[in-house]
Amino acid sequence: MRQGPMNEKDENEPDRSRREIVIFIGSLAAGVFGCGSGSTSSPTSPTSPTPAPATSSSPAATGCVVRPALTEGPYFVDERLNRSDIRTDPADGIARPGVPLRLTFRVTRSSGGTCSMLAGVYVDVWHCDALGTYSDVQGARGRKFLRGYQVTDASGAAQFTTIFPGWYSGRAIHLHFKIRTSLGGGGYEFTSQLFFDESVTAAVLAQSPYNTKGQPDTSNARDGIYQGGGSQLLVTPVAEGSGYGVTFDIALQY
């Protein structure tokens, strides 16, 4: 809430300042506790009047932000790998090379006009390596790098250590995720993708081993899947040591 400067002072100014503070705090409370709508929609068409952009933010800040579901795409394999560090292949323990990426999901549930932390749900993450290869499909069958799930804790958080994804023809750089209430099927399931700020992507692609493949042939704007709601799934990683970090808030409606 922007307020204009006070150029004049009078004896009522302290009372007016206190009233403005009360109004300001009230507006903040309405923004925090008024999230979500009373209606429930399917994962393919969640309702959110003005979805906030995805941002990297501090762990202390939480958001109740409904995001659009997107196609599962290539290549989900239900490996049932419960692990936070998904860089390695369990068969040999060798990590895929690439720029480190810390990825934290903060999951909430929006229902009946309220928003609450969602503990005990399963967050799956999978993506290609620095050169555009997915594990356990095509030429990498039997490998399981860059796949895994975590269960959200009491604060609704699930954290992964991975690498910045590379690119392959026809797609902008992206990362897949799925949130499930059950691993056995029959529960609620939400699937979507994350996209990355292209200025950060450019800095990553200038490094090894990404730079051995050249520049991607598809930008975010030209990606057909991104056009279906990717702007609400766009993250801007922040520098963390030799890599980057992302905190992504998402509210589910079910």
VEXDREN-2710 file (C-alpha; in Angstrom, 1 decimal):
% VEXDREN-2710
k/r/px/py/pz
1/MET/0.0/0.0/0.0
2/ARG/1.7/3.1/-1.2
3/GLN/1.2/6.3/0.7
4/GLY/2.0/9.8/-0.4
5/PRO/4.5/11.9/1.5
6/MET/3.2/14.2/4.3
7/ASN/4.3/17.7/3.6
8/GLU/2.5/19.4/6.4
9/LYS/2.5/18.6/10.1
10/ASP/-0.3/19.3/12.6
11/GLU/-1.3/18.2/16.0
12/ASN/-3.4/15.3/14.7
13/GLU/-0.5/13.7/12.8
14/PRO/0.3/11.0/15.5
15/ASP/-3.3/9.8/15.5
16/ARG/-3.5/9.8/11.7
17/SER/-0.2/7.8/11.6
18/ARG/-1.6/5.2/14.0
19/ARG/-4.8/4.9/11.9
20/GLU/-2.7/4.4/8.8
21/ILE/-0.7/1.7/10.5
22/VAL/-3.8/-0.1/11.6
23/ILE/-5.3/0.0/8.1
24/PHE/-2.0/-1.2/6.6
25/ILE/-1.8/-4.2/9.0
26/GLY/-5.4/-5.0/8.2
27/SER/-4.8/-5.0/4.5
28/LEU/-1.8/-7.3/5.0
29/ALA/-3.9/-9.7/7.0
30/ALA/-6.6/-9.8/4.4
31/GLY/-4.0/-10.6/1.8
32/VAL/-2.6/-13.6/3.8
33/PHE/-5.8/-15.1/5.1
34/GLY/-8.1/-14.4/2.1
35/CYS/-6.3/-16.7/-0.3
36/GLY/-8.0/-19.3/-2.3
37/SER/-11.7/-19.6/-3.2
38/GLY/-14.5/-21.6/-1.8
39/SER/-14.9/-23.6/-5.0
40/THR/-12.9/-26.7/-5.8
41/SER/-11.7/-27.5/-9.3
42/SER/-10.0/-30.3/-11.0
43/PRO/-6.2/-30.5/-11.3
44/THR/-6.4/-29.6/-15.0
45/SER/-8.3/-26.3/-14.4
46/PRO/-7.6/-24.8/-11.0
47/THR/-9.2/-21.5/-10.3
48/SER/-7.2/-18.5/-9.3
49/PRO/-8.3/-14.9/-10.2
50/THR/-4.8/-13.4/-10.3
51/PRO/-2.1/-16.1/-9.8
52/ALA/1.1/-14.6/-8.4
53/PRO/4.3/-15.2/-10.3
54/ALA/6.6/-17.9/-8.9
55/THR/9.6/-16.4/-7.1
56/SER/12.5/-17.4/-5.1
57/SER/11.8/-16.3/-1.5
58/SER/13.0/-16.7/2.1
59/PRO/11.9/-19.8/4.1
60/ALA/10.0/-17.5/6.5
61/ALA/7.6/-16.3/3.8
62/THR/4.8/-18.6/2.7
63/GLY/2.3/-18.2/0.0
64/CYS/-1.0/-19.7/-0.9
65/VAL/-0.8/-19.6/-4.7
66/VAL/-2.8/-21.9/-7.0
67/ARG/-0.8/-22.9/-10.1
68/PRO/-2.0/-24.4/-13.4
69/ALA/-1.5/-28.1/-14.1
70/LEU/0.4/-28.9/-17.2
71/THR/0.9/-32.1/-19.2
72/GLU/3.0/-34.9/-17.5
73/GLY/5.2/-35.0/-20.6
74/PRO/8.3/-37.0/-20.9
75/TYR/9.1/-39.1/-19.1
76/PHE/7.5/-40.0/-15.7
77/VAL/8.7/-43.3/-14.4
78/ASP/7.4/-44.3/-10.9
79/GLU/10.8/-45.3/-9.5
80/ARG/9.7/-45.0/-5.9
81/LEU/13.0/-43.4/-5.0
82/ASN/12.6/-41.7/-1.6
83/ARG/15.6/-39.3/-1.6
84/SER/16.5/-35.7/-1.4
85/ASP/19.7/-35.7/-3.5
86/ILE/18.5/-36.9/-6.9
87/ARG/21.8/-36.3/-8.8
88/THR/23.2/-39.8/-8.6
89/ASP/22.3/-43.1/-10.2
90/PRO/21.7/-45.6/-7.4
91/ALA/23.5/-48.3/-9.4
92/ASP/26.9/-46.7/-9.2
93/GLY/26.5/-43.6/-7.0
94/ILE/27.9/-41.3/-9.7
95/ALA/26.3/-37.8/-9.9
96/ARG/25.3/-36.3/-13.2
97/PRO/27.5/-33.2/-13.9
98/GLY/26.0/-29.8/-13.9
99/VAL/25.4/-26.6/-12.0
100/PRO/23.9/-27.4/-8.5
101/LEU/20.3/-26.5/-7.9
102/ARG/18.6/-26.5/-4.5
103/LEU/14.9/-26.9/-5.1
104/THR/12.3/-26.4/-2.3
105/PHE/8.6/-26.9/-2.7
106/ARG/6.3/-25.4/-0.1
107/VAL/2.9/-27.0/-0.5
108/THR/-0.4/-25.7/1.0
109/ARG/-4.0/-26.6/0.6
110/SER/-6.6/-24.0/-0.3
111/SER/-10.1/-25.0/0.8
112/GLY/-13.2/-23.1/1.9
113/GLY/-11.4/-19.8/1.9
114/THR/-8.6/-20.9/4.1
115/CYS/-5.0/-22.0/3.4
116/SER/-3.1/-24.5/5.5
117/MET/0.3/-26.2/5.3
118/LEU/0.0/-29.6/3.6
119/ALA/2.1/-32.2/5.4
120/GLY/2.6/-35.8/4.3
121/VAL/2.1/-35.5/0.6
122/TYR/4.6/-36.9/-2.0
123/VAL/6.5/-34.6/-4.3
124/ASP/8.1/-36.3/-7.3
125/VAL/10.7/-34.5/-9.4
126/TRP/12.3/-35.6/-12.7
127/HIS/14.1/-33.8/-15.5
128/CYS/16.8/-34.3/-18.1
129/ASP/20.5/-33.9/-17.5
130/ALA/22.8/-31.1/-18.7
131/LEU/22.8/-32.5/-22.2
132/GLY/19.1/-33.3/-22.5
133/THR/19.0/-37.0/-21.5
134/TYR/16.3/-38.5/-19.3
135/SER/17.1/-41.6/-17.3
136/ASP/15.3/-44.9/-17.6
137/VAL/14.0/-44.2/-21.1
138/GLN/15.4/-44.7/-24.7
139/GLY/19.2/-45.0/-24.5
140/ALA/19.4/-44.6/-20.7
141/ARG/17.1/-47.5/-19.7
142/GLY/17.9/-49.0/-16.3
143/ARG/19.5/-45.7/-15.1
144/LYS/17.7/-43.6/-12.4
145/PHE/19.5/-40.3/-12.2
146/LEU/17.6/-37.1/-11.7
147/ARG/14.5/-38.8/-10.3
148/GLY/13.1/-39.0/-6.8
149/TYR/10.5/-38.0/-4.3
150/GLN/10.2/-36.4/-0.9
151/VAL/7.4/-36.3/1.6
152/THR/6.4/-32.8/2.8
153/ASP/7.2/-32.1/6.4
154/ALA/5.0/-30.3/9.0
155/SER/5.6/-27.0/7.3
156/GLY/4.6/-28.4/3.9
157/ALA/8.2/-28.3/2.6
158/ALA/10.0/-30.9/0.4
159/GLN/13.6/-30.1/-0.6
160/PHE/15.7/-31.6/-3.4
161/THR/19.4/-31.3/-4.4
162/THR/19.7/-31.6/-8.2
163/ILE/21.3/-29.9/-11.1
164/PHE/20.1/-27.2/-13.5
165/PRO/18.3/-29.0/-16.3
166/GLY/19.7/-28.9/-19.9
167/TRP/17.7/-28.6/-23.1
168/TYR/16.5/-30.8/-25.9
169/SER/15.0/-29.8/-29.2
170/GLY/11.5/-28.4/-29.3
171/ARG/11.2/-27.5/-25.6
172/ALA/12.3/-24.7/-23.4
173/ILE/14.4/-25.7/-20.3
174/HIS/12.0/-27.1/-17.7
175/LEU/11.6/-29.5/-14.8
176/HIS/8.7/-31.8/-14.1
177/PHE/7.0/-32.3/-10.8
178/LYS/4.0/-34.3/-9.4
179/ILE/2.3/-34.0/-6.0
180/ARG/0.4/-37.0/-4.8
181/THR/-1.5/-37.9/-1.6
182/SER/-0.7/-41.6/-2.1
183/LEU/1.9/-43.6/-3.8
184/GLY/-0.5/-46.5/-4.3
185/GLY/-2.9/-44.8/-6.6
186/GLY/-6.5/-43.7/-5.9
187/GLY/-5.6/-40.4/-4.2
188/TYR/-5.4/-36.9/-5.4
189/GLU/-2.7/-36.1/-8.0
190/PHE/-1.4/-32.8/-9.4
191/THR/1.2/-32.7/-12.2
192/SER/2.9/-29.7/-13.7
193/GLN/6.3/-28.2/-14.8
194/LEU/8.7/-25.4/-13.8
195/PHE/10.3/-23.0/-16.2
196/PHE/13.4/-20.9/-15.6
197/ASP/14.2/-17.2/-16.1
198/GLU/16.1/-17.0/-19.3
199/SER/18.8/-14.6/-18.0
200/VAL/19.7/-17.2/-15.4
201/THR/19.5/-19.9/-18.1
202/ALA/22.0/-18.0/-20.3
203/ALA/24.5/-17.9/-17.4
204/VAL/24.1/-21.6/-16.8
205/LEU/24.4/-22.6/-20.4
206/ALA/27.7/-20.7/-20.7
207/GLN/29.2/-23.3/-18.3
208/SER/30.5/-26.8/-18.8
209/PRO/29.0/-29.3/-19.7
210/TYR/26.1/-27.3/-21.0
211/ASN/28.2/-25.2/-23.3
212/THR/29.2/-28.3/-25.4
213/LYS/25.6/-28.5/-26.8
214/GLY/25.2/-24.9/-27.8
215/GLN/22.1/-22.7/-27.4
216/PRO/18.5/-24.1/-27.1
217/ASP/16.3/-23.9/-30.1
218/THR/13.1/-23.0/-28.1
219/SER/12.6/-20.1/-25.8
220/ASN/10.0/-20.0/-23.1
221/ALA/7.7/-17.8/-25.2
222/ARG/7.9/-20.3/-28.1
223/ASP/7.3/-23.4/-26.1
224/GLY/3.8/-24.7/-26.7
225/ILE/3.4/-26.1/-23.1
226/TYR/4.7/-22.8/-21.6
227/GLN/2.0/-21.0/-23.5
228/GLY/-0.6/-23.0/-21.5
229/GLY/0.3/-21.2/-18.2
230/GLY/4.0/-21.3/-17.9
231/SER/4.2/-17.7/-16.8
232/GLN/2.6/-18.8/-13.5
233/LEU/5.3/-21.5/-13.2
234/LEU/8.3/-19.4/-14.0
235/VAL/11.0/-19.3/-11.3
236/THR/14.0/-17.0/-11.0
237/PRO/16.8/-19.0/-9.2
238/VAL/19.0/-17.0/-6.9
239/ALA/22.8/-17.6/-6.7
240/GLU/23.9/-19.9/-3.9
241/GLY/27.6/-20.6/-3.8
242/SER/28.6/-22.4/-7.0
243/GLY/24.9/-23.0/-7.9
244/TYR/21.4/-21.7/-7.5
245/GLY/18.4/-22.0/-5.2
246/VAL/14.7/-22.0/-5.9
247/THR/11.7/-21.9/-3.4
248/PHE/8.4/-22.6/-5.1
249/ASP/5.0/-22.0/-3.3
250/ILE/2.0/-24.0/-4.6
251/ALA/-1.5/-24.4/-3.2
252/LEU/-3.6/-27.4/-4.1
253/GLN/-7.4/-27.4/-4.3
254/TYR/-9.1/-30.7/-3.5
END
